């Protein structure tokens, strides 16, 4: 694994009582998340696939997702957490995944306990869980394959997504933690946080808990922390904001016949230059 010039995700989690993570799909998004004060970024498979114009359904390859995550990490001083879906296949694929992501300097990966190929969690069909034993084997293989003690493995259960009870999610996450997972991610598409609170009430906190409050967005950070959550991922708000902003901007320009109507509300070219660190590059020519 390459020598890191930024803190690993494990270090960030150890140093902070609560970690705030923003979903991104390219380096510029990562820079903006870092500028805003996020502690880490989530290389989101939904966002990366959407930027390629394809569904989040295991259509892109590991190499394509890895390239996106690596390009984000190259420009940041905060860690990337890579959304690695189901590990891109079987157990040997998971071992290969660990080798490649570590080699690219990614210090945290997340695998979900669905079957390959997977479908995005918020789609109503195509959701199929692996048996608990099959997924714990993937976790064990991943942990044996890792070469750096800094590498952090998040095991994500989709039990609630497929309609299983909270008790099933708890049982699975206990098995995942016992198999070597460094944290568990409990995912829900319910409109309230009731399922997540029930999970937290039954969890013994043998490893930290990660949440993704996409469908229950009113949960305040202080309340999450008080409930025992260690990491929150705002997984797709950036993508959704970009879609809305671009749609409105392009429509306004075409409707008015020029771009003056939007110039006061969009970033300046100088702002783009600053995000690109153009001045630093120009110094190389001096």
ZAMARGU-4260 file (C-alpha; in steps of 0.2 Angstrom, whole numbers, plus 5000, padded with zeros to 4 digits):
<rodrens>
0) 5000/5000/5000 | 5006/5017/4996 | 5012/5029/5010 | 4998/5040/5015 | 4999/5059/5015
5) 4981/5060/5023 | 4974/5052/5039 | 4966/5035/5036 | 4947/5033/5040 | 4952/5023/5055
10) 4962/5038/5062 | 4948/5050/5059 | 4935/5039/5068 | 4947/5037/5082 | 4950/5055/5084
15) 4932/5061/5082 | 4917/5057/5092 | 4906/5058/5077 | 4911/5057/5058 | 4901/5066/5045
20) 4903/5059/5027 | 4897/5066/5011 | 4893/5056/4995 | 4903/5062/4980 | 4907/5055/4962
25) 4922/5065/4956 | 4937/5074/4963 | 4928/5091/4962 | 4914/5085/4972 | 4927/5079/4985
30) 4935/5096/4986 | 4919/5104/4989 | 4914/5092/5003 | 4932/5095/5011 | 4930/5113/5009
35) 4913/5112/5018 | 4921/5103/5033 | 4916/5085/5030 | 4927/5073/5039 | 4927/5060/5025
40) 4919/5057/5008 | 4909/5042/5002 | 4913/5037/4984 | 4895/5032/4980 | 4891/5018/4968
45) 4874/5027/4965 | 4882/5043/4960 | 4897/5036/4950 | 4885/5025/4940 | 4872/5040/4938
50) 4887/5051/4931 | 4889/5037/4918 | 4871/5037/4914 | 4868/5019/4919 | 4858/5012/4934
55) 4866/5007/4950 | 4864/4989/4947 | 4881/4981/4946 | 4883/4987/4927 | 4900/4996/4929
60) 4915/4986/4934 | 4926/4986/4949 | 4939/4995/4939 | 4927/5009/4934 | 4922/5012/4952
65) 4940/5010/4958 | 4946/5023/4946 | 4932/5035/4952 | 4937/5033/4971 | 4956/5034/4967
70) 4954/5050/4958 | 4944/5058/4972 | 4957/5052/4985 | 4971/5059/4975 | 4966/5077/4978
75) 4960/5076/4996 | 4967/5077/5013 | 4952/5068/5020 | 4949/5049/5018 | 4938/5041/5005
80) 4926/5028/5010 | 4923/5017/4995 | 4905/5010/4992 | 4910/4993/4984 | 4893/4986/4983
85) 4894/4967/4985 | 4912/4965/4982 | 4910/4963/4963 | 4907/4944/4963 | 4913/4930/4974
90) 4925/4928/4988 | 4941/4929/4976 | 4934/4945/4969 | 4933/4952/4986 | 4951/4948/4990
95) 4956/4956/4973 | 4945/4971/4978 | 4954/4973/4994 | 4971/4972/4986 | 4967/4985/4972
100) 4958/4997/4984 | 4972/4997/4996 | 4985/4999/4982 | 4976/5015/4977 | 4977/5022/4994
105) 4959/5019/4999 | 4958/5016/5018 | 4940/5011/5020 | 4928/5000/5010 | 4910/4995/5012
110) 4902/4979/5007 | 4883/4975/5007 | 4875/4958/5010 | 4865/4957/4994 | 4868/4945/4980
115) 4878/4950/4965 | 4872/4958/4954 | 4864/4970/4966 | 4850/4983/4963 | 4850/5000/4971
120) 4842/4999/4989 | 4828/5011/4985 | 4822/5001/4970 | 4806/4991/4974 | 4812/4975/4965
125) 4828/4965/4963 | 4833/4964/4982 | 4840/4948/4987 | 4851/4944/5002 | 4865/4933/5004
130) 4865/4920/5017 | 4873/4926/5033 | 4886/4912/5032 | 4891/4917/5014 | 4893/4935/5019
135) 4903/4932/5034 | 4915/4922/5023 | 4917/4937/5012 | 4921/4947/5027 | 4934/4935/5033
140) 4942/4934/5016 | 4943/4953/5015 | 4951/4954/5032 | 4964/4941/5028 | 4967/4949/5011
145) 4971/4966/5018 | 4989/4971/5020 | 4988/4987/5030 | 4981/4988/5048 | 4974/5005/5044
150) 4961/4997/5031 | 4944/4999/5038 | 4930/4987/5033 | 4911/4992/5035 | 4899/4978/5034
155) 4882/4984/5027 | 4866/4974/5030 | 4851/4976/5019 | 4840/4966/5030 | 4828/4980/5033
160) 4828/4985/5014 | 4821/4968/5010 | 4808/4968/5023 | 4816/4958/5037 | 4813/4962/5055
165) 4825/4972/5066 | 4830/4956/5075 | 4837/4949/5058 | 4847/4964/5055 | 4854/4963/5073
170) 4858/4945/5071 | 4867/4948/5055 | 4877/4962/5061 | 4883/4953/5077 | 4889/4939/5065
175) 4897/4952/5054 | 4906/4960/5068 | 4912/4943/5075 | 4919/4939/5058 | 4930/4954/5058
180) 4920/4969/5052 | 4927/4985/5059 | 4909/4994/5059 | 4892/4989/5053 | 4880/5000/5042
185) 4862/4998/5046 | 4851/5003/5031 | 4833/5007/5030 | 4821/5015/5017 | 4808/5019/5030
190) 4801/5037/5031 | 4806/5038/5049 | 4821/5033/5060 | 4810/5021/5070 | 4819/5005/5063
195) 4836/5012/5066 | 4832/5017/5084 | 4825/4999/5087 | 4842/4993/5080 | 4852/5004/5091
200) 4842/4999/5106 | 4846/4981/5103 | 4865/4984/5098 | 4879/4980/5110 | 4891/4992/5101
205) 4904/4979/5099 | 4909/4989/5084 | 4903/5007/5078 | 4887/5010/5069 | 4885/5019/5052
210) 4869/5026/5046 | 4863/5033/5030 | 4848/5045/5033 | 4842/5047/5015 | 4823/5043/5018
215) 4823/5050/5036 | 4832/5067/5033 | 4826/5076/5049 | 4837/5066/5061 | 4849/5079/5069
220) 4867/5075/5071 | 4867/5078/5090 | 4852/5066/5092 | 4861/5053/5081 | 4877/5054/5092
225) 4866/5053/5108 | 4858/5037/5101 | 4875/5029/5098 | 4878/5032/5080 | 4897/5035/5076
230) 4896/5039/5057 | 4883/5047/5046 | 4884/5046/5027 | 4874/5059/5017 | 4875/5048/5002
235) 4867/5056/4987 | 4862/5074/4992 | 4876/5081/4982 | 4871/5072/4966 | 4853/5077/4969
240) 4858/5095/4971 | 4868/5095/4956 | 4854/5088/4945 | 4842/5101/4951 | 4855/5115/4949
245) 4860/5110/4931 | 4842/5107/4926 | 4837/5125/4932 | 4852/5133/4925 | 4851/5126/4908
250) 4832/5129/4907 | 4834/5147/4912 | 4848/5151/4899 | 4837/5144/4885 | 4821/5152/4892
255) 4829/5169/4893 | 4841/5168/4877 | 4857/5173/4887 | 4866/5168/4903 | 4864/5185/4912
260) 4849/5178/4922 | 4860/5165/4931 | 4877/5174/4932 | 4873/5181/4949 | 4869/5163/4956
265) 4883/5152/4949 | 4901/5150/4953 | 4914/5162/4945 | 4927/5155/4933 | 4940/5161/4946
270) 4932/5150/4959 | 4934/5135/4947 | 4953/5140/4945 | 4955/5141/4964 | 4947/5123/4966
275) 4959/5117/4952 | 4973/5125/4962 | 4979/5133/4946 | 4991/5145/4955 | 5000/5130/4962
280) 5002/5122/4945 | 5008/5139/4938 | 5022/5140/4950 | 5029/5124/4943 | 5033/5134/4927
285) 5041/5148/4936
</rodrens>
